[in-house]
């Protein structure tokens, strides 16, 4: 493992993901961002940082299976905010994003997410139709769907539930509640 996510680095050092982010932002650890805005740390850079400070590294025992999350929204800032927030979480998610319906369709079939965070109001996508297709397809019916909408009234909420959404959130996003709901839907929290 040559490159670590924030979550992997936090487990490696036995500190919180937020501590890793603070070290990065303070310039103590070098990192880079992927095209999707995810932070990555070279293991050799992290090891050098730990050696300089006389801190131990804790190797992980075995690879756990990561829960896969697809974030679909045409607003790059919202995608980045959600991805960064989930990367800072204690659970080790594998995260990717899509900015339109076409890309989302490709990612659903190739990435096979356990959970999709979906904006229902995008220029080329009907969120209701996406939910329905995912929930009626035998290969994807167990995929959890969290819907985001700037216009979530009672009727939209009922319609989304009818089409198979597992949870619905209004924008602006309540990130702590979103993170909590994601963990619950993925069976990581009771």
Beta strands, then each sheet from edge to edge (+ up, - down):
strand 1: 3-4
strand 2: 32-33
strand 3: 39-42
strand 4: 67-72
strand 5: 93-98
strand 6: 115-119
strand 7: 121-122
strand 8: 125-126
strand 9: 144-149
strand 10: 167-170
sheet 1: 1+ 3- 2+
sheet 2: 5+ 4+ 6+ 9+ 10+
sheet 3: 7+ 8-
end
